[in-house]
């Protein structure tokens, strides 16, 4: 029995009509399949050297191709191997490769050899490798090896500066086989004609890069710098008089009274696996060599809240007692610091002490100029002598609420 033909009966009929007539769509589909196959092959090989680099956050920059031609840089632009990125005055750019970001500053020139190897001709870069592969960065002073997971800053100038914020890095001097290891929160200066010096504690620049990638470290440095300023005077003398004699004697080489007083407080608040005398010696030496307060405190595992609570116990006693009288000679009190714990007490951790590549040396090259930081207003009356420090510490927890000890540095 016959039945009428319906439109649906043609569903399995193929001819030259419909989408198959447009050869361009067929070609595009085939190209997409081929591209996906290539991407899958690269992903499976796991060779980051084959990864492409792309530009982002571009401002006043150009790309010089391998044939010498120059094009204006733009966001999302692919940088082929053998090309060079140059930023002008006030310029900037970000080179992203397989999850690794290399930030270029103004007047900076970086050549891209492949997904792993780049060369810094001039200027400065900051490498955020926490989400990507290793970077081997060549410079006139030597080759910097930045492992995956590290955050590192490299600057050219009269000397090369390699600064490590997270992880570790190394510098192999040009034309030599000597390799200098640089640990977390340390830096090294290297001449272009001689071997690098010994690593020292990190000196912060407090620019947009560091505020973006190391916000907590920068904020801790500002808070501690403000405390040092508040202790530069009679308040600092109060701290030193409350400390045991041995700590005041060790800290006499630490500069002005604010520096010395804060050094004593940071050493006492430390949870470093060492004696307090050794910790204080490390703090004063690191500051004398130019290390920033934030980095120094992190290395000895002294949180800002712990330092503040320690000072608060002296200047605003919980029992309402009278602060020490510094107008005349008074008996030296040890209540602020208490008995000295053994070297095995406290927790080490990543910030528990200096890295293996560093040993404190007497005599410093420079002492950084502290930057001003905003302070809070006091919430209760205080004696005129100590009003400055009480104002800085008004938001600190009471001595009875001892802060939980955790590593100081928590980068985003």
N, C-alpha and C positions, 0 to 999 in steps of 0.2 A: 504494500500500500504506500503510495507516494504521499509526501507531505510538503507543504510550502517551504521554500528556502528562506532561512532567516539570516539577519546580518551577523549574528554571533557565529554562524557556521564558518565564516571566513577567518576566524581567529588564528588558525594554524596555517593559513596560506601565506607564503612568502613570495614577494615579487620585488620589483625595483621601485615600488612606491614607498611612502612614509619616510622614516628617519634614515633608512639605509641609502636613500638617494643622495643625502648630503655627505659627501666624502670627508668634509672638514670635521664633522662630529666624530666620525670613525677614527680619523687621525688623532684627534685630541684625546679620545678615550685610550687609544694605544699608547700615546705618549705618557699619559698619567700612569698607566700600568708599568711602563718602563721606568719612570722616575721612582715609583714606589719600590720597585725591585732594587734599584741602585741604592736608595736610602736604607733599605733592609740589609743589603750586603755590607754597607759601611758600618751599620750598627752592630752587625754580627761580628765583623772583624775586630771591633773595639780599638781601632787605631785612631787616636785623637788628632794625629798629624794630618789626616785627610779631612778633618772638619773645616767648614767654612767659617769665616769671620764676617760679622755684620756691624754696621755703625748705628749708634743711637745717641740721643742727647747732643746732637751736633750743633756747634756754634762757631762760625768763622773758621772753617777748616776746608782743606782740599785733599784730594787723593791723587797721587802721582803714580800712574800705571807703569808697568815694566817697560813699555816702549817709550817712556818719557813724556807722554801726553798727560795733561792735568785736567781733572774734572772737579767741579764743586761737590763737596761732600754733602750728603743728605741722610736723614734718618731712614733706616732700613736698607741702605745701600750695601751690597756685598763687596768686600774688599778681597780681590783675587790674590793668590800667592805671588809674591814678588812686588806687590804694590806698597806704597808708603803713604802714611797719613800725616799731614802737617796741620797744626793749629796755629793761628795767628794771634796777635795781641787780643787779650780777652777771650780767646777761643777755648773750646773744649770739645771732647768727643768721648764716646765709650765704645771700645772694641769688644764685642761679645762673641765667644767661641765655645760652643758646646757647654754652656752653662757657666763659663768663666768670664768675668768682666774685668777689663783693663781700662781704667779711667785716665784720660790724657788731660793734662793741664794746658794752660796757655803757653804759646811758643814752644811746643813740644813736637818732636818728629819721631815716629815709630814705624819701622819697616816690618812687614809681615812675611816671613819665610814660609810658614805653614801653620797648622793648627796648634803646634807646640812651641815653635821657635819664632821669636821676635827680636828686634834690635832697637834699643833706645839711643837715638843719635844725640838728642839734646832734650832739655826740659825735665819733667817729672811725671811719674805715673803712680797709680795705686792699684794694686792687683787684688781682686776679691775672688779667690779660687775655691771658696767653700762649696760651690755647686758645679765645679768643672775640673778639667784635667790639669796636669802639671804645666808650668810655663818655664821655658828656658829663655832668659832675657840677656842678650849680649849688650855690653857697654864698653866704653873705652877703658874702664878700669878693670874689666874682667867679666865673667859670666855669672849671672845670678840664677840660681835654681830655686824656683818657687813650687813646692809640691802642691798637689791638689788638697784643698781644705784650708790653705793658709791665706792670711790677709797681710800683705806686704806693701811697703812704700819704697820707691827707688827714686832718688833725686840726683841730678847732675849739677855741677857747679864747680867751684874751686877744687872740691873733692867730691867723691861719690858717697851718698848716704843710703844705706840699706837698713830699713826699720821694719821690725816684725811685730804685728799686733796680735795675730792668732797663728798658732802652729810654729813653724820654723822655716828657715831658709839658709842658703849658703852662698858664698861668694868665692869664686876661683880667680885669683889674680891673673891679669892678662900676661900671656907668655910664660906662666909659671904653673907649677902643679900644686901649690899650696892652696888648701881649701879651708875657709873660715866658716865655721858653723855659728849661726845666730839664732838664739832661742826666743821664745815668746816674751814680749815686752822688753826686748833688747835691740840695740842698733850697733852698726859698725860704720866707721868712716874709712874710706880707701882713697889713697892718692892714685893718680893715673900713671905714675912711674915707679911706685914702691909698693911693698906689701901692705895689706890693711892693718889697722891697729887692733887692739883688743876690744871686744864688744863691751859696751856700757849700757846702763839702763836707758830705756826709751825716753826721748824728749818729745813731748806733744807739740803739734803746730796749732791745733784747735781751729782748723779750717772746715770748709763744708764737707770735705771727704771724711775727716775724722768724726765730725758730728753725725754723719750719716752711717758710718760703718762701726763706730766705737763710741756710741752716745753715752753709755754708762761710765766708761773710763774717763771721758772728757768731763762729765758732770761731777764725778768724784774728785777729779783734779781741781775743778773750780771751787768746790766746797772746802777742800783741804787748804787751798791757797788763801781763801777767805779766813779760815781759822788761823793760819800763820800770821796774817795781817792783824787780826784781832789780838793776837798774843804778843805783838811787837811793842812792849812797854811793861808797865808794872804787872799786868796780868800774866805775862810770860815769866816774870820773876817769881810770881806766886807759884806757878807750876814747877819751876826749877827748885824752889825752896821746899816744896812738898815731896820732891823726888829724893830717893836715897842718894847719898853723896857719890857713890860710884857712877851713877848715871849722869849726874851733872859734870863730873870730871871727864867722862868719855865724850860728852857732847860739846865740849868747849871749842872744837874746831868747826862747828856747824854754822858759822855766820852769826847773824844778829840773834837777839833774844827770842824773837818769834820763831825763827827756824829751829833754834835749839829746843825751845819748849815743845813745839809740835813734834820734833823728832823723838823726844822722850815719850810723848803721849802715843804716837804711832807705834813705837817699839813695845810699849806696855800693852796696847790693844791687839798686838800681833798674835796670830795663832801659828806662827812659824815653828818648825821643829828645831829649835836652837835656844841657847841661853839668851836672856834679855840683853846682856852686855854685847854678845855677838850680833844680835839683831839691831841694836842701836848703832853699833859700829858700821853695819851694812847700810843702814838708813842714811847716816851722815855722809858716808863715802859716796853713795849713789847720788845724793843731792849735790855734793860738791863737784861731781863729774857732769852735772847737767841733767840728771834724770828728773822727770816731772813727778809731782807729788802723787798723782793718780797711779802712775806706773810703779812707783816705789811702794805705795801702800798695798797694791795688788800683789806684788812679789813677796811681801812679808805676810800676806793674808790678814790685813787689818782693814776692816770695813769702816766707812765713814761713821756709821751709826755707833759703832763700838768706841771710836775715838771721841765722838761727841758725848756719849754717855759717861765716859771716863772724866772728861773735863767738867761735865755738868755736876758730877759728884763732888768736885772740889769747889766750884763757884756757887752752886745752888744746892747745898746739902739737903737730903730728903727729910732729915730730922729738924730742919730749921736752924741749925747751928750757925755760928758766926764764921765767915771765911777767915783765913789766916791774915794776921796783921802784918803787912809788908813795910810799914813805915819805919820799923826799928828791928833790931835783932830779935828773932823768935826761935824757939826750938824747932829743929828740922823734923817734919812729920813724914812718916812713911805710910800713913793710912791710905793715901791715894793709890799707891802701888801695891802695898801688901807684901807678903813673902814671895820670894822669887821661886817660880815653879821649876821643876827639873826639865832638862832638855828633851825628855821624852814626852812631855805633856803637850797638848795642843794638837792641831791637825795640820798636816802638810798640804797635800793636794797640789793642784797645778800652780797655785800661788803661794805655796808653802816656803819658798826660798829661792835664791838665785839659781839660774840655769847652770848647767855644767860648763858652759863656755865662758863663764864670768867669774872672776875673783877680784874682790875689792882691792883697789890700790890707793895708797895715800896720795893726796894732792889731786886737785881737780882741774879740768881744763876751763870750765866756766860754770856759772850758776844762772839758771834761767830767771828772767824777770817775771814774777808772778803777775797774772792778769787779774783785773778786778772782777769780782763776782757779786751778784745781788745777794743781800742778806735779809733775813726775816726780822721783824720787830719784836722786842721783848713783850711777853704777855703778863709779867708780874714785876713789881718794883725790885730794884737791885741797887747795890752800893755803887757810887760813882766810879770807884776804882775798877770795878769789874763789869760795868754796864756793857762794854763793847762785846766781850766774849759771851755774856749771858744773852745778849741780843742775837748773836750768831747761833747759840745753842738752844734757844727757847723751844724749838720744835723737836728736840732730842728726847728719846725715851728716858724715863727715870732709871736710876741705878738698879732698882729692884727688878726692872724688866730687861734682863740681859738679852741682847739680840742673838738670834740663832746664827751661828757661824756658817756662812756659805761663801763660795768663791766670789771675789769682788767683781770680776769681769764677766758680763753676760752680753755678748754681742748679738745683735739681731740676726 
